[in-house]
Amino acid sequence: MKMLHTNLHEFETAAELEKYISENENVMVCCGRMGPMCIPVYGVMEELEEERENIKFAVMAFDWPEAGIIRNDPACRGFMGLPFTMYYKNGQVAHATSSIQNMQQVNAILDEHFSTSNVENV
């Protein structure tokens, strides 16, 4: 059952998320709701998904019980605003942010934490 209506891959269980981050080198997961702070981030991710083939983009519904894997992660301690966005590198948390992020902010994080040496800049 898809909770968030985006064009991105969506996780329903913590086990699915764990498997995904263990199988993919670079993963960005946005944990949120269908609200004004989250929808712009989903849009940025949908746009970047086409440009950055070395990164996997996905979402998880914040209020879903299984999203505790993100909500309760130490990297999210003290976060107040939605969405919670996690960046995983080689199965480990590389970075985490909360609240709305624009294209420039997301690109800066992706550039800093995920190697783009195998992606052509057009």
C-alpha positions in Angstrom: 0.0 0.0 0.0 1.5 3.3 -1.1 1.2 5.9 1.6 2.9 8.8 -0.2 1.8 9.6 -3.7 5.1 10.3 -5.4 6.9 8.8 -8.4 9.7 7.7 -6.1 10.4 4.2 -4.7 8.6 3.9 -1.3 9.4 1.7 1.6 6.7 0.2 3.8 9.0 -1.7 6.2 12.3 -1.1 8.0 13.6 -4.4 6.5 13.0 -3.1 3.0 14.9 0.0 3.8 17.8 -1.9 5.4 18.0 -4.2 2.4 18.0 -1.3 -0.1 20.7 0.7 1.7 22.8 -2.5 2.0 22.5 -3.2 -1.8 23.1 0.4 -3.1 26.1 2.5 -2.5 24.4 5.9 -2.4 20.8 6.3 -1.1 18.7 9.4 -0.2 15.6 8.7 1.7 13.0 11.4 2.6 10.8 10.5 5.5 7.8 12.8 5.5 4.1 13.5 4.8 2.2 14.9 2.0 2.5 18.5 3.3 4.0 21.9 2.4 7.5 21.2 3.8 7.8 17.7 2.3 6.3 18.0 -1.2 9.0 20.3 -2.5 11.7 17.9 -1.4 10.0 15.0 -3.2 9.9 17.2 -6.3 13.7 17.9 -6.0 14.3 14.2 -5.6 12.1 13.2 -8.6 14.1 15.7 -10.7 17.5 14.6 -9.5 16.6 10.9 -10.0 16.9 11.4 -13.7 20.2 13.3 -13.5 22.1 11.3 -10.8 22.1 7.7 -11.9 24.7 6.8 -9.2 22.2 7.6 -6.4 19.0 5.8 -5.4 16.1 8.1 -4.3 13.2 6.8 -2.1 10.6 7.9 0.4 9.0 6.6 3.6 5.8 7.8 5.3 6.8 9.6 8.5 3.7 8.4 10.5 4.1 4.7 9.4 5.2 2.7 12.4 8.1 1.2 10.4 9.5 4.7 9.8 10.9 4.5 13.4 14.1 3.3 11.8 14.6 6.9 10.6 12.7 8.9 13.2 14.7 7.2 16.0 18.1 7.2 14.4 20.7 9.1 16.4 21.4 11.3 13.4 17.9 12.7 13.7 18.1 13.5 17.4 16.8 17.0 18.0 15.1 17.3 14.6 11.9 19.3 14.8 10.7 19.9 11.2 9.6 17.5 8.6 10.8 15.9 6.5 13.7 13.9 8.0 16.0 13.2 5.1 18.7 10.5 5.4 21.7 10.1 3.1 23.3 6.6 3.2 26.8 5.8 1.8 27.8 2.2 1.7 25.1 1.2 4.1 25.9 3.8 6.8 24.4 7.2 7.5 26.5 9.8 5.8 24.3 12.8 6.6 20.9 13.8 7.8 18.7 16.9 7.5 15.3 18.1 8.7 12.9 20.5 7.2 12.5 21.7 3.7 15.5 21.6 1.4 15.7 23.2 -2.1 17.6 21.9 -5.2 20.7 23.8 -4.4 20.9 22.5 -0.8 20.2 18.9 -1.8 22.8 19.1 -4.6 25.4 20.5 -2.2 24.8 17.5 0.2 24.9 15.0 -2.7 28.2 16.5 -4.0 29.8 16.5 -0.6 28.8 12.9 0.4 28.4 11.0 -2.8 31.1 10.6 -5.4 30.1 11.9 -8.7 33.2 10.8 -10.6 31.2 8.2 -12.6 28.5 10.7 -13.6 29.0 13.0 -16.6 28.1 16.6 -15.9 26.1 17.8 -18.9 
